[in-house]
């Protein structure tokens, strides 16, 4: 919690496939916030016929073309089993990611789904994330379970609360988010 006793920025973390991004998407649907009040980014994955998957940064609530302009990484098939890292495009973080985080209009919430190892070589993006956390617009995001200087800075930020999510507590986390931001589920 921040110095005023209120959660300003909330990040979910936890093991892969526990529903972190799903909770954020469900929360967005529940809030009914129009796209013009949402800032930041969501990750969109496109599976290719050759087994590769491409990860893109997209504006929340807006249908966007998934192309090289917003592609941040390409994962090879079977990469987890082989412990191979994906092909990463830090310049896309520094261009598209920064563009999506820049304040414009009347933003009620900024999304960061998700922060992880991929942006490690994107200095402008990392700087913009930390500047966003210094701001007054609430941030809701996901922190990948990964050790690194940048993720440590995000987690240690005085306005950030990090909640560990697992399959047993995800409904409780969703209820807490709804309570903190005084949202009633409509579905």
C-alpha positions in Angstrom: 0.0 0.0 0.0 1.1 3.5 -0.6 1.9 6.2 1.9 -1.8 7.2 2.1 -2.9 3.7 3.0 -4.5 3.2 -0.4 -3.4 0.9 -3.2 -2.3 3.1 -6.1 -0.8 0.5 -8.4 -1.5 -3.2 -8.2 0.5 -6.0 -9.9 -0.3 -9.6 -10.0 2.4 -12.2 -10.0 2.6 -16.0 -9.8 3.3 -19.2 -11.7 2.6 -19.5 -15.4 -1.0 -20.3 -16.3 -2.6 -19.3 -13.0 -4.9 -16.8 -14.6 -3.2 -13.4 -14.0 -4.0 -11.9 -17.4 -7.4 -13.6 -17.4 -8.2 -11.8 -14.1 -7.2 -8.5 -15.6 -9.3 -9.0 -18.7 -12.3 -10.1 -16.5 -11.7 -7.0 -14.3 -11.8 -4.7 -17.4 -15.0 -6.3 -18.6 -16.5 -5.7 -15.1 -15.5 -2.1 -14.9 -17.1 -1.2 -18.2 -14.4 1.5 -18.8 -14.5 2.6 -22.4 -11.2 2.3 -24.4 -10.6 6.0 -24.3 -10.3 5.8 -20.5 -7.7 3.0 -20.6 -4.0 3.5 -21.2 -1.1 1.1 -21.3 -1.0 -2.2 -23.1 -2.2 -5.8 -23.2 -0.3 -8.7 -24.7 -1.9 -10.4 -27.6 -0.5 -13.7 -28.8 -1.0 -15.0 -32.4 -0.2 -18.6 -33.1 1.4 -19.3 -36.4 1.0 -22.3 -38.7 4.6 -23.2 -38.2 4.2 -23.6 -34.4 5.8 -20.2 -33.6 3.8 -17.7 -31.6 4.1 -14.0 -31.9 3.5 -11.7 -28.9 2.2 -8.2 -29.6 1.6 -5.0 -27.5 -1.9 -3.7 -28.1 -4.0 -0.9 -26.8 -6.7 -2.1 -24.4 -10.2 -2.3 -25.7 -9.3 -1.6 -29.3 -9.0 -4.1 -32.2 -5.5 -3.7 -33.6 -3.7 -5.4 -36.4 -1.1 -7.8 -35.1 2.0 -7.0 -37.2 5.7 -6.2 -37.0 4.9 -2.7 -35.7 3.7 -4.1 -32.4 5.4 -7.5 -32.3 7.7 -7.7 -29.3 8.8 -11.3 -29.5 8.6 -14.6 -31.4 8.6 -17.8 -29.5 9.8 -21.0 -31.1 7.8 -24.2 -30.7 9.0 -26.3 -27.8 11.2 -23.5 -26.5 10.2 -24.1 -22.8 11.3 -27.7 -23.0 14.6 -26.8 -24.6 15.1 -23.8 -22.3 15.5 -21.5 -25.3 14.8 -17.8 -25.1 12.5 -16.2 -27.7 13.5 -13.7 -30.4 12.9 -10.3 -28.7 12.5 -6.9 -30.4 13.5 -4.2 -27.7 13.0 -1.4 -30.3 9.3 -2.2 -30.4 9.1 -1.8 -26.6 11.0 1.5 -26.9 8.7 2.8 -29.7 5.2 1.2 -29.4 5.4 0.4 -25.7 6.4 4.0 -24.8 3.6 5.3 -27.1 1.0 3.2 -25.3 2.1 4.4 -21.9 2.2 8.1 -22.7 -0.6 9.9 -21.0 -3.3 11.3 -23.3 -6.9 12.2 -22.7 -8.7 11.4 -19.6 -7.2 8.0 -18.5 -8.8 6.3 -15.5 -6.6 3.2 -15.5 -3.3 2.2 -17.1 -2.7 -1.5 -17.8 0.7 -3.2 -18.0 0.0 -6.8 -19.0 2.7 -8.0 -18.7 6.2 -7.0 -17.5 8.9 -9.6 -17.7 12.4 -10.4 -19.0 11.6 -9.3 -22.6 12.0 -5.6 -22.0 15.4 -5.9 -20.3 17.2 -4.3 -23.3 14.6 -1.6 -23.8 15.9 1.4 -21.7 13.3 4.0 -22.9 10.4 1.6 -22.2 11.7 0.8 -18.7 12.2 4.4 -17.9 8.6 5.2 -19.1 7.2 2.4 -16.9 8.9 3.8 -13.8 7.8 7.3 -14.6 4.2 6.0 -15.0 4.4 4.5 -11.6 5.4 7.9 -10.2 2.2 9.3 -11.6 -1.3 9.5 -10.1 -3.3 7.3 -12.6 -3.8 3.9 -11.1 -1.9 1.0 -12.8 -3.0 -2.6 -13.0 -0.5 -5.1 -14.3 1.2 -8.4 -14.3 4.8 -9.0 -13.2 6.3 -12.2 -14.5 8.0 -14.5 -12.0 11.5 -13.5 -13.0 14.4 -12.0 -11.2 16.0 -9.0 -12.6 16.9 -5.4 -11.8 13.9 -3.8 -13.6 11.2 -6.1 -12.2 12.8 -5.6 -8.8 12.5 -1.8 -9.2 8.8 -2.2 -10.2 8.0 -4.5 -7.3 9.8 -2.2 -4.8 8.2 1.0 -6.0 6.6 2.8 -3.0 3.2 3.1 -4.8 3.1 -0.6 -5.9 1.4 -3.5 -4.2 2.3 -7.0 -5.6 -0.1 -9.8 -5.0 0.9 -13.4 -5.5 -1.8 -15.3 -7.3 -2.4 -19.0 -7.5 -5.3 -21.2 -8.6 -6.7 -21.4 -5.0 -6.8 -17.6 -4.4 -7.5 -16.1 -7.8 -11.2 -15.5 -7.0 -10.2 -13.8 -3.7 -7.8 -11.6 -5.7 -10.5 -10.7 -8.1 -12.8 -9.7 -5.3 -10.1 -7.7 -3.6 -9.5 -5.8 -6.9 -13.2 -5.1 -7.2 -13.4 -3.9 -3.6 -10.3 -1.7 -3.9 -11.7 0.0 -7.0 -15.3 -0.3 -5.8 -16.5 -2.3 -8.8 -19.4 -4.6 -8.9 -19.3 -7.6 -11.2 -21.9 -7.4 -13.9 -21.5 -10.9 -15.4 
